[in-house]
Amino acid sequence: MGVTAMIPNMTFQQLKDEANSRWNEIWDENTARLDLMLLCPRKERKLLELHGDMIDHGQPVMGIFHRPRAESELISEQGFDPRSASFQFLNIANADMGPWMQQLVTQEGWLRSTVEVNPVPFSVDIPNQRPFEKHSILCFRHPSLPPLEKYYLPYPVHALVGKAFVSLPRRQAAELAKQQAEILGVGLAKPEPEVIEAPVHEEKTAEVVDEITLEDQFISEMIPEEIVNIPLPTFGDEKIETSVAEEEVTKAPLETPVENTEAESVVPLPAVQVEDDNMPEIEREFRAIVQELIDAGLDPSDMMTDARMEDINERALAQNFETWPVFMQMVS
């Protein structure tokens, strides 16, 4: 199984250029690779991001999502609603394409086709767009989505900038992924506070010892060397009275105090819920919606179909807030 890492603000070209330094023992620069395009319903994007966690593969698999904006009208003209789907470009080794797509094709019925990738016309007026030659790319789409013949990009596929979801092929790469990127669904541990040892003042300790020694010496001089215990004289009558008193005390019954064995009832204090004032508003709203769905008894797999979840996921994506770790924490 793979380990998925998210690296922000990356392109396919940057990932390839830095692959040897990032994944030295994992990356094989001589392996043949190809680009794919995957179309899935927007509500299932999170599943596609972590798809590599369930697949055995030999080389890193890189994926970047593209969201059409100004060019969305060109896609709508083909009868395809760009708001209903998520568009992922995948760079994968040829040998890993079969295992990667096997479950999607055989069990979920994904369809295979070819999409022509075209540069956005300059009349659309997208800033910093770059011309490139149109070309065809292998495409796999969810069966609920209609076919798409042409797709438009402002840059070549290898120059798309966004969050790169990289699936590393071995569990041993988990530590390497933590050093390079944020592991999805795992929070960062807070650093432990440093313990600063107070310096030991040896000179002051020596002065205290000297003071104690002088004090002990002074006390010893004040105490006489030998104390003689002189016994007091005893008289016969007093001795008799003392023995009689001792006999009376011996004959008196011993009274044992009665212990109070009643257990004191402990009243539990109500639990205090501490609210995090620093929690973003979008996270509060997301948690409230998920909690409402949990209280309604809805299955976690069916929660993503709720219209409110789709709306808040879009707004969270615009604010760079990852909802998936919070969702997994609440439903698990």
C-alpha positions in Angstrom: 0.0 0.0 0.0 1.1 3.5 -0.7 1.5 6.6 1.5 -0.1 9.8 0.2 1.7 13.2 0.8 0.4 16.6 -0.2 3.0 19.1 -1.4 1.6 22.6 -2.1 2.4 24.9 -5.0 4.1 22.3 -7.2 4.2 21.4 -10.9 4.9 18.0 -12.5 8.1 19.4 -13.9 9.3 20.6 -10.4 8.4 17.2 -8.9 10.4 15.4 -11.6 13.4 17.7 -11.2 13.5 17.3 -7.4 12.6 13.5 -7.5 16.1 12.3 -6.9 16.7 14.5 -3.9 13.2 13.8 -2.5 12.9 10.1 -3.1 16.4 8.9 -3.8 15.9 5.2 -3.1 12.4 5.1 -4.5 12.6 7.1 -7.7 13.8 5.5 -10.9 14.5 8.1 -13.6 14.8 5.4 -16.3 11.2 4.2 -15.8 8.8 5.1 -18.6 5.9 7.3 -17.4 2.8 8.8 -19.0 0.1 11.4 -18.3 -3.5 10.5 -17.6 -6.7 12.5 -17.0 -9.2 11.3 -14.4 -12.8 12.7 -14.2 -14.7 12.0 -11.0 -17.8 13.5 -9.3 -16.7 16.4 -7.2 -18.1 14.9 -4.0 -15.7 11.9 -4.5 -12.5 14.0 -4.9 -11.2 13.1 -1.4 -11.4 9.4 -2.3 -9.4 10.1 -5.4 -6.8 12.1 -3.5 -6.1 9.1 -1.2 -6.5 6.4 -3.9 -2.9 5.4 -3.7 -3.2 4.4 0.0 -5.1 1.3 -1.2 -3.0 0.4 -4.2 0.3 -1.4 -4.5 2.6 0.4 -6.9 6.3 0.5 -7.6 7.0 4.2 -8.4 5.7 7.5 -7.0 2.4 8.5 -8.5 1.8 12.3 -8.9 -1.6 13.9 -9.2 -2.6 17.6 -9.5 -6.2 18.8 -9.7 -7.2 21.5 -12.1 -10.3 23.6 -11.6 -11.5 25.4 -14.8 -12.5 29.0 -14.2 -12.5 31.3 -17.2 -12.3 28.4 -19.5 -15.3 26.7 -18.0 -17.6 28.1 -20.7 -15.6 26.3 -23.3 -16.3 23.0 -21.5 -20.0 23.9 -21.0 -20.4 24.3 -24.7 -19.8 20.6 -25.1 -22.7 19.7 -22.8 -20.5 19.0 -19.8 -21.1 20.8 -16.5 -17.6 21.6 -15.1 -19.1 22.2 -11.7 -20.2 18.6 -11.4 -16.7 17.0 -11.7 -13.2 17.2 -10.5 -10.4 17.1 -13.1 -7.2 15.4 -12.0 -4.1 15.0 -14.1 -1.9 12.1 -13.2 1.7 11.3 -13.9 2.3 7.6 -13.4 4.7 4.8 -14.4 3.5 2.7 -17.3 3.8 -0.5 -15.1 1.6 1.1 -12.4 -1.3 2.2 -14.6 -2.9 -1.2 -14.6 -3.0 -1.7 -10.8 -4.0 1.9 -10.3 -7.0 1.8 -12.5 -8.0 -1.9 -12.0 -10.4 -1.3 -9.1 -12.0 1.8 -10.7 -12.6 0.0 -14.0 -13.6 -3.5 -12.9 -15.6 -2.7 -9.7 -16.9 0.9 -10.2 -17.3 0.8 -14.0 -15.1 3.7 -15.0 -15.0 4.3 -18.7 -11.9 4.8 -20.9 -11.7 7.4 -23.6 -9.4 10.0 -25.2 -9.5 13.7 -24.5 -7.9 16.4 -26.7 -6.0 18.9 -24.5 -6.1 22.4 -26.1 -4.6 25.7 -25.1 -7.1 28.3 -24.0 -7.7 30.8 -26.8 -6.1 34.2 -26.2 -9.5 35.8 -26.6 -10.5 34.4 -23.2 -7.8 36.7 -21.7 -6.3 34.6 -19.0 -3.2 36.2 -17.3 0.2 34.5 -17.9 -1.2 31.9 -20.2 1.3 30.0 -22.3 0.8 28.6 -25.8 1.4 24.9 -26.4 0.6 22.3 -29.0 -2.7 20.5 -28.6 -2.4 16.8 -28.0 -4.5 13.8 -27.0 -4.4 12.3 -23.5 -5.8 9.0 -22.1 -8.8 9.7 -19.9 -10.8 7.6 -17.4 -14.1 8.9 -16.1 -16.8 7.9 -13.7 -19.8 6.3 -15.3 -22.1 9.0 -13.9 -20.3 11.7 -16.0 -20.9 12.4 -19.7 -18.1 12.0 -22.2 -15.7 15.0 -22.8 -14.0 15.5 -26.1 -11.9 18.6 -25.5 -10.3 20.1 -22.4 -8.7 23.6 -22.2 -5.7 24.6 -20.2 -3.9 27.9 -19.8 -0.5 26.1 -19.5 0.9 22.8 -20.6 0.1 19.8 -18.4 3.6 19.7 -16.9 3.4 23.4 -15.9 0.1 23.2 -14.0 0.5 24.7 -10.5 -1.4 23.4 -7.5 -1.5 20.9 -4.6 0.4 17.8 -5.7 -0.8 14.6 -4.2 2.1 12.2 -4.3 1.6 8.5 -3.5 4.8 6.9 -2.4 5.0 3.2 -3.0 6.3 1.8 0.3 5.4 2.2 4.0 9.1 2.8 4.6 8.7 6.1 2.8 6.3 7.5 5.5 9.1 9.2 7.4 10.5 10.6 4.2 7.1 11.9 3.3 6.8 13.6 6.7 10.0 15.5 6.1 8.9 16.7 2.7 5.2 17.4 3.0 2.1 17.2 5.1 0.8 13.7 5.6 -3.0 13.8 5.0 -5.4 13.0 8.0 -2.4 13.3 10.5 -2.0 16.3 12.8 1.4 17.8 13.6 2.6 17.1 17.2 3.3 20.1 19.4 7.0 20.5 20.2 7.8 19.6 23.8 8.9 22.5 25.9 12.6 22.7 26.6 13.7 22.1 30.2 16.3 24.6 31.3 18.4 23.5 34.2 19.2 26.2 36.8 22.9 26.7 37.3 24.3 25.3 40.6 26.2 27.9 42.7 28.9 25.8 44.4 30.4 28.8 46.2 27.0 29.6 47.9 26.6 26.0 48.9 30.0 25.9 50.5 29.1 29.0 52.5 25.9 27.4 53.8 27.9 24.3 54.9 30.3 26.4 56.8 27.5 28.2 58.6 25.9 24.9 59.6 29.2 23.6 60.9 29.8 26.7 63.0 26.3 26.5 64.4 26.7 22.8 65.3 30.0 23.5 67.0 28.4 26.3 69.1 25.5 24.1 70.2 27.9 21.3 71.2 29.9 23.6 73.4 26.7 24.7 75.2 25.6 21.1 76.0 27.4 19.6 79.1 29.6 16.6 78.4 27.8 14.1 80.7 24.3 14.1 82.1 23.9 12.0 85.3 20.5 10.6 86.0 19.8 10.7 89.8 16.9 8.4 90.8 14.2 10.0 93.1 13.4 8.4 96.5 10.3 6.2 96.7 8.0 5.7 99.7 6.1 2.6 100.6 2.6 4.1 100.7 3.0 5.8 97.4 4.3 2.6 95.8 1.2 0.7 97.1 -1.2 3.4 95.8 0.5 3.3 92.4 0.2 -0.5 92.1 -3.5 -0.3 93.0 -4.1 2.3 90.4 -2.3 0.2 87.8 -4.5 -2.8 88.6 -7.7 -0.7 88.2 -6.5 0.5 84.8 -5.7 -3.1 83.8 -9.2 -4.3 84.8 -11.0 -1.5 83.1 -12.5 -2.7 79.8 -10.9 -1.4 76.7 -13.2 0.7 74.7 -12.4 0.9 71.0 -13.6 4.0 69.1 -16.3 3.3 66.6 -15.1 4.2 63.1 -17.4 5.9 60.8 -17.7 3.5 58.0 -20.2 5.5 56.0 -18.7 6.2 52.6 -18.8 9.8 51.7 -20.7 10.2 48.5 -18.6 11.9 45.8 -20.6 14.2 43.5 -18.9 14.2 40.1 -18.3 17.6 38.7 -19.8 18.4 35.3 -17.3 18.1 32.4 -16.2 21.5 31.1 -16.0 21.8 27.4 -13.3 24.1 26.3 -14.0 25.8 23.0 -11.1 26.7 20.8 -11.6 30.4 20.1 -8.9 30.1 17.4 -10.9 27.6 15.3 -11.6 29.0 11.9 -15.3 29.8 11.1 -15.3 27.4 8.1 -14.1 24.6 10.4 -16.9 25.3 13.0 -19.5 25.2 10.2 -18.1 22.0 8.8 -18.0 20.3 12.2 -21.6 21.4 12.9 -22.8 19.9 9.6 -21.0 16.6 10.1 -22.2 16.3 13.7 -25.8 16.9 12.5 -25.5 14.2 9.9 -24.0 11.8 12.6 -26.8 12.6 15.0 -29.3 11.8 12.1 -27.7 8.3 11.9 -26.4 8.8 8.3 -23.7 6.5 7.1 -20.3 8.3 6.6 -20.2 7.1 2.9 -23.6 8.8 2.3 -22.7 12.0 4.0 -20.7 13.3 1.0 -23.8 13.2 -1.1 -25.5 15.9 1.1 -25.9 19.2 -0.7 -24.5 21.1 2.3 -21.3 19.0 2.3 -20.7 19.8 -1.4 -21.2 23.5 -0.7 -19.0 23.8 2.3 -16.3 21.6 0.6 -16.1 24.2 -2.2 -15.8 27.1 0.2 -13.2 25.2 2.3 -11.2 24.5 -0.8 -11.3 28.2 -1.7 -9.9 29.0 1.8 -7.2 26.3 1.7 -8.9 24.4 4.6 -8.5 20.6 4.4 -11.9 19.1 5.5 -10.9 15.4 5.0 -8.8 15.0 8.2 -11.6 16.6 10.3 -14.2 14.4 8.7 -12.2 11.2 9.3 -11.6 12.3 12.9 -15.3 12.8 13.6 -16.7 9.7 11.9 -14.0 7.2 13.1 
